[in-house]
């Protein structure tokens, strides 16, 4: 009877890392550049729609997107709330999912090329490696907001503005997956379960002698 109770307890411990709150590791897949080169040109998100960046993943999922943004109208007390659509087929194709919105303050991204923002999807989205997808930033509310781009040499996608592609330029972007890590509390509980099991096994062996 005690062994059955112990087995049930261990089964509960086995699921703790799945439900515990935990931080994650950001694993980058595709990017047009890193933060050492934030771009040399820009578009205003609202006026350049449909606008965004295409990419071709090598991983089978996406959990986050990073963009280089800035406040187009400074010192007016207005920020902006922005999110990113993930689309298939084209920059106006079906929306697969959208990131959580991010609120940015007045004068964000100043000095220029300091406005790197991470947008996170509610859950990791399954992608088909080798298939082109499209990232479309949307200003949900607030001020006019700019997004940096440039000639980065990224050859697995391109910038879109006013619905048309620009094969020689890209927006600054990074994307990838988030690998969850079990919390400290979860690891302690699992470790405690293993110790209880080892202790009971030792007592059983000792009792047989």
Order of alpha helices (4+ residues) and beta strands (2+ residues): alpha-beta-beta-beta-beta-beta-beta-beta-beta-beta-beta-beta-beta-beta-beta-alpha
